[in-house]
């Protein structure tokens, strides 16, 4: 671990360097699948709860889950922001 802990032998204390914590990277296809699975199951269970036949509710949940997967896969990914470039001094 480079730079995680720095020991100072003069006084015997150990200090920690600043850390930038961020969530792990998850592939966009996995995220799309999880959205589709959750919302498709929600439609299936919700349809069954309001009195729609289980077979019709299951088919509607599967179709909706597939369409949700496609929608999130195509339109759901954010473009990374461009960092502003430092201005260079103009030379004459």
LUMDO-138729 format. One record per residue: residue number from 0; x, y, z of N, C-alpha, C in turn. Coordinates in Angstrom, 3 decimals, always signed. Example, Ala and Ser with C-alpha at 12.3 -4.5 7.8 and 13.67 -1.06 7.14 Angstrom:
BEGIN
   seq       n.px       n.py       n.pz      ca.px      ca.py      ca.pz       c.px       c.py       c.pz
     0    +13.190     -5.690     +7.800    +12.300     -4.500     +7.800    +13.200     -3.300     +7.800
     1    +12.850     -2.250     +7.080    +13.670     -1.060     +7.140    +12.900     +0.030     +7.870
end
This chain:
BEGIN
   seq       n.px       n.py       n.pz      ca.px      ca.py      ca.pz       c.px       c.py       c.pz
     0     +0.847     -1.178     +0.000     +0.000     +0.000     +0.000     +0.888     +1.234     +0.000
     1     +0.986     +1.842     -1.107     +1.860     +2.995     -1.207     +1.164     +4.237     -0.663
     2     +1.748     +4.867     +0.296     +1.247     +6.129     +0.819     +0.076     +6.007     +1.780
     3     -0.300     +4.808     +2.212     -1.445     +4.674     +3.100     -1.094     +5.127     +4.519
     4     +0.067     +4.746     +5.013     +0.471     +5.148     +6.354     +1.921     +5.623     +6.312
     5     +2.186     +6.674     +7.034     +3.528     +7.232     +7.087     +3.965     +7.255     +8.544
     6     +5.031     +6.544     +8.856     +5.520     +6.504    +10.229     +6.557     +7.610    +10.430
     7     +6.469     +8.261    +11.557     +7.462     +9.276    +11.907     +8.287     +8.723    +13.057
     8     +9.510     +8.336    +12.794    +10.311     +7.703    +13.842    +10.686     +8.643    +14.979
     9    +10.629     +9.957    +14.793    +11.050    +10.885    +15.840    +10.166    +10.771    +17.088
    10     +8.853    +10.763    +16.912     +7.981    +10.694    +18.081     +7.208     +9.378    +18.152
    11     +7.377     +8.488    +17.174     +6.773     +7.168    +17.232     +5.306     +7.106    +16.828
    12     +4.736     +8.217    +16.381     +3.331     +8.202    +15.969     +3.214     +7.851    +14.497
    13     +2.085     +7.347    +14.123     +1.801     +6.985    +12.737     +0.630     +7.841    +12.257
    14     +0.774     +8.474    +11.118     -0.307     +9.288    +10.568     -0.789     +8.666     +9.270
    15     -2.034     +8.921     +8.942     -2.620     +8.400     +7.718     -2.675     +9.502     +6.669
    16     -2.357     +9.138     +5.436     -2.463    +10.084     +4.335     -3.931    +10.251     +3.963
    17     -4.269    +11.353     +3.312     -5.642    +11.605     +2.897     -6.078    +10.553     +1.884
    18     -7.324    +10.082     +2.042     -7.844     +9.051     +1.152     -9.099     +9.563     +0.457
    19     -9.287     +9.139     -0.769    -10.495     +9.478     -1.516    -11.327     +8.214     -1.647
    20    -12.426     +8.128     -0.897    -13.275     +6.950     -0.926    -14.323     +7.092     -2.016
    21    -14.524     +6.039     -2.785    -15.545     +6.045     -3.818    -16.099     +4.636     -3.957
    22    -17.342     +4.530     -4.463    -17.934     +3.198     -4.595    -17.230     +2.389     -5.685
    23    -17.341     +1.077     -5.624    -16.690     +0.258     -6.647    -17.361     +0.431     -8.005
    24    -16.615     +0.204     -9.044    -17.137     +0.317    -10.397    -17.960     -0.926    -10.728
    25    -19.185     -0.719    -11.192    -20.059     -1.817    -11.577    -20.400     -1.624    -13.049
    26    -20.293     -2.692    -13.822    -20.563     -2.609    -15.256    -21.989     -2.129    -15.506
    27    -22.163     -1.376    -16.573    -23.474     -0.793    -16.857    -24.515     -1.866    -17.189
    28    -24.099     -2.967    -17.802    -25.030     -4.056    -18.091    -25.591     -4.695    -16.831
    29    -24.757     -4.803    -15.801    -25.212     -5.349    -14.515    -26.236     -4.411    -13.882
    30    -25.955     -3.121    -13.924    -26.885     -2.137    -13.373    -28.216     -2.178    -14.113
    31    -28.164     -2.272    -15.438    -29.384     -2.347    -16.241    -30.183     -3.604    -15.893
    32    -29.491     -4.733    -15.750    -30.166     -5.981    -15.414    -30.830     -5.900    -14.046
    33    -30.160     -5.307    -13.063    -30.748     -5.205    -11.721    -31.991     -4.325    -11.717
    34    -31.953     -3.204    -12.449    -33.141     -2.358    -12.579    -34.282     -3.147    -13.202
    35    -33.987     -3.858    -14.297    -35.027     -4.617    -15.006    -35.596     -5.725    -14.119
    36    -34.730     -6.435    -13.412    -35.176     -7.524    -12.545    -36.082     -6.999    -11.433
    37    -35.650     -5.927    -10.777    -36.433     -5.379     -9.671    -37.781     -4.841    -10.146
    38    -37.778     -4.029    -11.194    -39.033     -3.423    -11.642    -39.949     -4.448    -12.311
    39    -39.378     -5.431    -13.029    -40.208     -6.491    -13.592    -40.888     -7.310    -12.506
    40    -40.132     -7.656    -11.454    -40.721     -8.387    -10.326    -41.768     -7.539     -9.610
    41    -41.517     -6.248     -9.521    -42.475     -5.339     -8.882    -43.788     -5.309     -9.670
    42    -43.695     -5.266    -11.001    -44.901     -5.276    -11.840    -45.622     -6.617    -11.719
    43    -44.879     -7.705    -11.698    -45.488     -9.035    -11.567    -46.222     -9.171    -10.230
    44    -45.552     -8.843     -9.143    -46.172     -8.966     -7.814    -47.318     -7.971     -7.659
    45    -47.114     -6.764     -8.152    -48.179     -5.756     -8.060    -49.402     -6.133     -8.865
    46    -49.190     -6.678    -10.062    -50.327     -7.112    -10.875    -51.087     -8.245    -10.222
    47    -50.360     -9.171     -9.631    -51.008    -10.279     -8.931    -51.770     -9.773     -7.703
    48    -51.225     -8.760     -7.042    -51.862     -8.233     -5.827    -53.176     -7.523     -6.119
    49    -53.320     -6.935     -7.305    -54.558     -6.208     -7.607    -55.575     -7.071     -8.338
    50    -55.284     -8.362     -8.509    -56.292     -9.268     -9.042    -56.093     -9.704    -10.482
    51    -55.002     -9.350    -11.120    -54.725     -9.826    -12.471    -54.240    -11.264    -12.352
    52    -54.618    -12.096    -13.319    -54.222    -13.505    -13.295    -52.700    -13.615    -13.254
    53    -52.200    -14.644    -12.559    -50.747    -14.776    -12.377    -50.011    -14.935    -13.693
    54    -50.556    -15.671    -14.642    -49.893    -15.871    -15.933    -49.760    -14.576    -16.711
    55    -50.827    -13.817    -16.764    -50.794    -12.538    -17.479    -49.865    -11.562    -16.772
    56    -49.928    -11.558    -15.456    -49.062    -10.669    -14.678    -47.590    -11.033    -14.874
    57    -47.284    -12.327    -14.927    -45.909    -12.765    -15.130    -45.401    -12.354    -16.511
    58    -46.212    -12.573    -17.542    -45.819    -12.187    -18.902    -45.625    -10.675    -18.979
    59    -46.532     -9.905    -18.395    -46.408     -8.438    -18.409    -45.143     -8.005    -17.672
    60    -44.823     -8.649    -16.556    -43.600     -8.327    -15.819    -42.351     -8.642    -16.609
    61    -42.352     -9.784    -17.324    -41.187    -10.154    -18.147    -40.990     -9.189    -19.310
    62    -42.078     -8.856    -19.999    -41.984     -7.921    -21.128    -41.535     -6.549    -20.632
    63    -42.129     -6.087    -19.539    -41.737     -4.785    -18.990    -40.283     -4.804    -18.532
    64    -39.851     -5.910    -17.907    -38.459     -6.020    -17.475    -37.499     -5.961    -18.643
    65    -37.837     -6.636    -19.746    -36.986     -6.596    -20.935    -36.916     -5.186    -21.508
    66    -38.056     -4.520    -21.596    -38.064     -3.145    -22.128    -37.322     -2.183    -21.201
    67    -37.443     -2.379    -19.905    -36.707     -1.556    -18.942    -35.212     -1.789    -19.087
    68    -34.811     -3.055    -19.263    -33.397     -3.358    -19.478    -32.859     -2.620    -20.701
    69    -33.585     -2.682    -21.811    -33.134     -1.998    -23.027    -33.055     -0.485    -22.822
    70    -34.080     +0.079    -22.178    -34.098     +1.522    -21.974    -32.933     +1.983    -21.109
    71    -32.713     +1.299    -19.979    -31.625     +1.692    -19.079    -30.274     +1.448    -19.736
    72    -30.167     +0.363    -20.500    -28.894     +0.055    -21.173    -28.532     +1.116    -22.203
    73    -29.528     +1.609    -22.938    -29.258     +2.578    -24.001    -29.139     +4.002    -23.459
    74    -30.061     +4.408    -22.590    -30.125     +5.806    -22.169    -29.654     +6.066    -20.743
    75    -29.278     +5.062    -19.992    -29.024     +5.262    -18.572    -27.616     +5.607    -18.171
    76    -26.653     +5.514    -19.070    -25.267     +5.738    -18.682    -24.910     +7.214    -18.786
    77    -24.301     +7.736    -17.740    -23.876     +9.134    -17.743    -22.574     +9.276    -18.502
    78    -22.465    +10.386    -19.198    -21.198    +10.735    -19.847    -20.289    +11.329    -18.776
    79    -19.039    +10.905    -18.711    -18.144    +11.526    -17.732    -17.919    +12.990    -18.082
    80    -17.872    +13.800    -17.044    -17.663    +15.230    -17.262    -16.230    +15.506    -17.667
    81    -16.067    +16.430    -18.567    -14.736    +16.852    -18.987    -14.171    +17.805    -17.934
    82    -12.936    +17.581    -17.570    -12.261    +18.478    -16.642    -11.871    +19.744    -17.404
    83    -12.090    +20.907    -16.810    -11.695    +22.127    -17.514    -10.183    +22.169    -17.708
    84     -9.796    +22.502    -18.905     -8.377    +22.582    -19.220     -7.827    +23.913    -18.711
    85     -6.661    +23.898    -18.072     -6.081    +25.166    -17.613     -5.696    +26.020    -18.819
    86     -5.938    +27.290    -18.669     -5.591    +28.213    -19.763     -4.095    +28.404    -19.837
    87     -3.627    +28.387    -21.049     -2.213    +28.637    -21.258     -2.009    +30.130    -21.474
    88     -0.948    +30.679    -20.914     -0.693    +32.105    -21.145     -0.343    +32.321    -22.619
    89     -0.936    +33.370    -23.155     -0.672    +33.681    -24.565     +0.732    +34.266    -24.708
    90     +1.469    +33.740    -25.653     +2.822    +34.271    -25.905     +2.780    +35.152    -27.134
    91     +3.578    +36.210    -27.122     +3.592    +37.182    -28.245     +4.852    +37.051    -29.013
end
